[in-house]
Amino acid sequence: MNFRRSLPEIRCQPCLSPACLQSGVPCGGTRRYNRIAVLRFWLLILVAAAAPAQVLYELSGRIGPEGRASVTLFGATHPFTTSTFTDESGRFTFKKLAAATYTLAVFQPGRGDARQTIEVGPSLADAHNRVQLTITLRDADFDPTSDRRRHSVTTRELAIPERALRDYVDAQRDLEKRDVEAAEKHLEHAVELAPRFANAWNTLGTIAYQTRRFPLAEQRFRQSLKQDPTAYEPLVNLGGVLVTVHKLDEALEVNVHATLTRPNDALANSQLGMTYFELGQFDSAVKYLERARQLDPAHFSHPQLFLAEIHLRRGQKCEAARVLEDFLQYHPDYPQAEIMRQNIVELRQ
C-alpha cells in the first residue's frame, strides 16, 4: 500500500463538545423552582450518556440517495473509530458497538464529507440488539472541500515518513479495538518521527479531551494548527476545549472563525452558542444553539440543554419543556431521562 498516496483519505477524529464535560454555573434566577431546575439540568450535562458496557449492538444503516460511500464511525464521547464501505444500494453494517453516542461520517466521491450524530442503545434496538437507521443526505449536508482535499497532497504531507504513517494507521486500528493506551503510543511515536504531522496531533488532542486531560488537549490542538494553520478539525476542536477551560475571549474568537469557515457545521455553531451562553449573551447564544439543533437535532453537544436553561432563566417554562422533549426524542436512553421527564411535567404545570 502506498501510504503517501492514501494520506488525504486519512480522517481526523472529531472532538467532544464541552457540553458533556464542563462544570455547572451558578443559577441567576430568582425563584426557587428555577434554581432547582437549572441545577438539575447542569447535573444532567455532567452525566455521560452510555448504557451498560457489557451489551453490544449491531448497527445497520442505509445512505440515501443510493450509492457507494465510505462510512466512518467516531466515538463522540469516548476514543473509538471504525470504518467500512456501503454496497451499491448504500447499505452498511457495524457490529459489536457499545451503547453510546457516535458521529457518523459519510464520504461520497464528488460530494464530499457529511456528518451526523447517531445514538446506539436499548431504546433504539430490537430484541436482538440491532439498531437500524436510514440517513437521507442533501447536497447542503456535505462539505465539498473534503473531496478536493482527498485528491491533493501538500508538500507538508509528502514529507511525512512511512513509519509515521504506519503508526497513524496502527493507532486507528487500536482505537477500533478500544485500546486507547496503545493508540496514544503509536500517535506519540508518529509525531516524534514527524513533528509536522497535523492529523496525528489532532487525534492526540481528541484522545486527551475525551479522557478529560484538557490542558494537554489544548496543547495538542494548538500544535496541530501550528503545523497546518488551514486545517479545520483542530480549529473547531480548539474552540471546544477553550470553552471547557473557560478561556472565553479566545474561545469566542476561535469559534466565530470556525463558524464562518463552515457555517453548516453543527459543532461549530453549538460551541459558539455555548461561548455566548458562558458570556451571558443569551440572544446570541440562542441563535447559534438553535442553528446547531436544526443542523443536527441529535448532536452530541446537547444544545437543547443549554437552550432549556436559557428559557428557564427567562421564566419561559413552556419553551424549556419543549426543547427538553425534543432532546429526549433523540436521546431516549439518557441516564437521567426519567428525572428530565418529571421536570417537563413540572414545567408544564
Secondary structure, DSSP 8 states (H G I E B T S, - for coil): --HHHHGGG--------GGGT--------SSHHHHHHHHHHHHHHTS-----TT-EEEEEEEEES----EEEEEESSSS-EEEEE--TTSEEEEEEEESEEEEEEEEETTTEEEEEEEEESGGGS-TTSEEEEEEE--GGGSBTHHHHHHT---HHHHTS-HHHHHHHHHHHHHHHTT-HHHHHHHHHHHHHH-TT-HHHHHHHHHHHHHTT-HHHHHHHHHHHHHH-TT-SHHHHHHHHHHHHTT-HHHHHHHHHHHHHH-TT-HHHHHHHHHHHHHTT-HHHHHHHHHHHHHH-TT-TT-HHHHHHHHHHHTT-HHHHHHHHHHHHHH-TT-TTHHHHHHHHHHHH-
